[in-house]
């Protein structure tokens, strides 16, 4: 079920909201993205259809009692569905008003002649199939780090993020902190094909030209990896980007691992967000060696842009 669907062939920003405490952050970063790229913003809320309250009543005594209970449970299912729909409609309506208000301020300050449109999308089911339904025309996807079901948990990433990132071949921004206008980014670079592809994607992004870039390599102190790092830096500079290259020795700097070194570097240089090539290893290998992507998401509240 969709309130409105974007026109086919019309690129847009897809912002996924669920009413959790990261919803405002998702809306604000979608506003920034939409205004920077002059693209419409689509607000997607997915109603996770609850399990029916009906039970197997074959053992109940008497036909009348079974019929009465089934009728009551059917009414409860209908009421739950109706309330979920009303909540979803109110959520996307409020989020749309919030974004349109922010876009109006940006437009006024920058004397912009065009303001990106904001669409609302309401669907039933699961998040991943809903995203896949709209992904063809999507330029970037924005998700909250923790969904409504996990917003008070100690685990710092939502359960659905990895499945979405692995399945969808689009840049994904994961955010949680209150919005701050970005002015810089840092790319975690390890010389892998995934990292090199991330460099190419950044070079093709016009928005990156307005930001200060940092390309950072951790614990690869040899000529082969250094050459790859500086070659990537040159590639980005040739594309018109302002970017500096850095090599960090995590142990020498007192950090326990790569992720600790990256997060410390970001804090030290007050960098707005991370960019990382996401899940470069298979899930089987990740079982044994872990994932820098997942560790980074779990150890920072700064926005992270994941590139496949």
C-alpha positions in Angstrom: 0.0 0.0 0.0 1.5 3.4 -1.0 0.2 6.8 -0.3 2.1 8.1 -3.3 4.7 6.6 -5.6 7.5 8.6 -7.2 7.3 8.8 -11.0 9.2 6.1 -12.8 12.7 7.2 -13.9 12.7 10.2 -11.4 15.7 9.8 -9.1 14.9 10.5 -5.4 16.3 10.3 -1.9 14.7 7.4 0.0 14.4 8.1 3.8 13.2 5.2 5.9 11.4 6.3 9.1 9.7 4.3 11.9 8.9 6.8 14.6 11.9 5.9 16.8 14.2 8.5 18.3 16.4 8.6 15.2 13.5 9.6 12.9 14.2 13.4 13.1 17.9 12.8 12.3 16.9 10.7 9.3 14.6 13.5 8.1 17.2 16.2 8.6 19.9 14.3 6.7 17.4 13.6 3.9 16.7 17.3 3.8 20.4 18.1 3.4 20.9 15.5 0.7 17.8 16.6 -1.2 18.8 20.2 -1.1 22.4 19.5 -2.1 21.4 17.3 -5.1 18.1 19.1 -5.8 16.3 15.7 -5.8 12.8 14.9 -4.4 12.7 13.2 -1.0 10.5 10.0 -0.5 9.6 9.2 3.1 9.1 5.5 3.5 7.3 4.0 6.5 6.8 0.2 6.6 4.0 -1.2 8.7 5.3 -4.6 9.9 2.2 -6.6 9.8 1.7 -8.0 13.3 1.1 -11.7 13.9 -2.5 -12.5 14.1 -3.9 -12.8 17.6 -5.9 -15.9 16.6 -5.0 -19.2 18.1 -5.9 -22.8 17.5 -9.2 -23.2 19.4 -9.9 -26.7 18.2 -9.7 -27.9 21.8 -12.2 -25.4 23.2 -15.4 -26.8 24.7 -18.5 -26.1 22.6 -19.0 -24.6 19.2 -20.5 -21.4 20.6 -17.5 -20.6 22.7 -15.1 -21.1 19.8 -17.2 -18.9 17.5 -17.4 -16.2 20.1 -13.7 -16.2 20.8 -12.8 -16.2 17.0 -15.1 -13.2 16.4 -13.4 -11.3 19.3 -10.0 -12.1 18.0 -10.9 -11.1 14.4 -12.1 -7.8 15.8 -8.9 -7.3 17.7 -6.8 -8.0 14.5 -8.9 -5.5 12.6 -8.5 -2.9 15.3 -4.7 -3.4 15.5 -4.4 -3.1 11.8 -6.5 0.1 11.8 -4.4 1.7 14.5 -1.1 0.8 12.8 -2.4 2.4 9.6 -3.4 5.6 11.4 -0.1 5.7 13.2 1.8 5.3 9.9 -0.2 8.0 8.2 0.3 10.4 11.0 4.1 9.6 11.1 4.7 10.3 7.4 2.5 13.4 7.5 4.5 14.9 10.4 7.8 14.0 8.9 6.8 15.6 5.6 5.8 18.8 7.3 9.2 18.8 9.2 11.2 18.4 6.0 9.2 21.0 4.0 9.7 23.5 6.8 13.4 23.0 6.7 13.5 23.1 2.9 11.7 26.4 3.0 14.3 27.9 5.3 17.2 26.6 3.2 15.5 27.9 0.0 15.1 31.3 1.6 18.7 31.5 2.8 20.2 30.4 -0.5 17.6 32.2 -2.7 16.9 28.9 -4.4 14.3 29.0 -7.2 13.4 25.4 -6.8 12.6 23.4 -3.7 12.7 19.6 -3.8 9.4 17.9 -3.5 8.6 15.6 -0.6 6.6 12.4 -1.2 5.2 9.9 1.4 5.2 6.2 1.0 3.3 3.8 3.3 3.6 0.0 2.8 2.9 -3.2 4.7 5.3 -6.0 5.2 9.1 -5.9 5.8 11.6 -3.1 5.3 13.9 -4.9 2.7 11.2 -5.8 0.2 9.8 -2.3 0.5 13.1 -0.7 -0.2 13.7 -3.1 -3.1 10.4 -2.0 -4.6 11.5 1.6 -4.8 15.3 1.1 -5.2 15.4 1.4 -9.0 14.9 5.2 -9.0 16.7 5.7 -5.6 19.9 7.8 -5.5 20.7 7.2 -1.8 19.0 5.5 1.1 18.9 7.0 4.6 18.4 4.8 7.6 18.4 5.3 11.4 21.1 3.3 13.2 18.6 1.8 15.6 15.0 1.0 14.6 12.0 1.4 16.9 12.4 -2.2 18.2 16.0 -1.6 19.4 16.1 2.1 20.3 16.7 1.4 24.0 19.0 -1.6 23.5 22.7 -1.5 24.2 23.3 -2.9 20.7 23.9 0.2 18.6 22.8 -1.0 15.2 19.4 -2.1 14.0 19.0 -5.8 13.0 17.9 -5.0 9.5 20.8 -2.7 8.4 23.2 -5.5 7.3 20.6 -7.3 5.3 19.6 -4.1 3.5 23.2 -3.1 2.7 24.1 -6.6 1.4 21.0 -6.7 -0.8 20.8 -3.2 -2.2 23.4 -1.7 -4.6 22.9 1.9 -3.6 24.8 4.3 -1.2 23.3 4.0 2.3 23.6 6.7 5.0 23.2 5.4 8.5 22.7 8.1 11.1 21.6 8.6 14.7 23.0 11.8 16.2 21.2 15.1 15.9 21.8 16.7 12.6 24.8 19.0 12.0 25.4 20.4 8.5 28.3 18.3 7.1 31.4 20.0 5.9 33.8 17.1 5.7 34.1 13.3 5.3 36.7 10.6 5.8 37.0 7.5 3.6 38.4 4.4 5.3 40.8 3.0 2.7 42.5 -0.4 2.8 43.5 -0.9 -0.9 40.8 -3.5 -1.4 38.6 -3.6 -4.6 35.7 -2.5 -2.4 37.6 0.6 -1.2 38.8 1.4 -4.7 35.2 1.3 -5.9 34.2 3.6 -3.1 36.9 6.1 -4.3 35.4 6.0 -7.8 31.8 6.5 -6.5 33.0 9.6 -4.5 34.7 11.0 -7.6 31.4 10.7 -9.5 29.5 12.6 -6.8 29.2 16.3 -7.4 28.3 16.9 -3.8 31.7 15.8 -2.6 33.3 18.8 -4.3 31.9 21.1 -1.6 33.3 19.0 1.3 36.8 18.6 2.7 37.9 15.0 2.2 40.2 12.8 4.2 41.3 9.4 2.9 42.7 7.3 5.8 44.6 4.1 5.8 45.3 2.2 9.1 48.2 -0.3 9.7 49.5 -0.7 6.1 53.0 0.7 6.3 54.5 -0.7 3.1 55.1 0.7 -0.4 52.4 -1.3 -2.1 49.6 0.0 0.1 51.0 3.5 0.4 51.2 3.7 -3.4 47.5 2.6 -3.6 46.6 5.3 -1.1 48.3 8.1 -2.9 47.0 6.9 -6.2 43.5 7.1 -4.8 44.2 10.6 -3.5 45.4 11.7 -6.9 42.4 10.2 -8.6 40.1 12.2 -6.3 42.0 15.4 -6.8 41.9 14.9 -10.5 38.1 14.7 -10.2 38.1 18.2 -8.6 37.9 17.1 -4.9 39.8 18.7 -2.0 41.2 15.6 -0.2 44.2 14.8 2.0 45.7 11.4 2.6 46.7 10.0 6.1 48.4 6.8 7.3 47.8 5.8 10.9 49.6 3.1 13.0 47.0 2.1 15.4 49.2 0.5 18.1 51.7 3.4 18.0 48.8 5.8 18.5 47.6 3.8 21.4 44.5 2.3 19.7 43.5 -1.3 20.1 42.3 -1.9 16.5 41.5 -0.3 13.2 38.0 0.9 14.2 39.3 2.6 17.3 42.0 4.4 15.2 39.4 5.5 12.7 36.9 6.8 15.3 39.7 8.7 17.2 40.9 10.3 13.9 37.4 11.5 13.2 37.0 13.1 16.6 40.4 14.6 16.5 39.8 16.3 13.2 36.1 17.0 13.8 35.0 15.2 10.6 31.3 15.2 9.8 30.8 11.6 8.6 32.5 8.3 7.6 32.5 6.8 4.2 33.3 3.1 4.0 33.1 0.3 1.4 30.6 -2.0 3.0 30.9 -5.7 3.7 33.9 -6.5 1.5 34.0 -10.1 2.7 31.4 -12.8 2.4 29.2 -13.6 5.3 31.0 -16.9 5.8 34.4 -15.2 6.1 32.9 -12.6 8.3 31.9 -15.3 10.7 35.6 -16.0 11.3 37.2 -12.5 11.0 34.4 -10.1 11.8 33.5 -7.1 9.8 35.1 -3.6 10.0 31.8 -2.3 8.7 29.7 -3.7 11.5 32.3 -2.7 14.1 32.4 0.8 12.9 28.7 1.2 13.0 28.6 -0.2 16.5 31.4 2.1 17.8 30.4 5.5 16.5 27.3 7.7 16.6 28.5 9.8 13.7 26.8 9.3 10.3 28.3 6.5 8.1 27.8 6.3 4.4 28.1 2.7 3.2 29.1 2.1 -0.4 28.8 -1.3 -2.2 
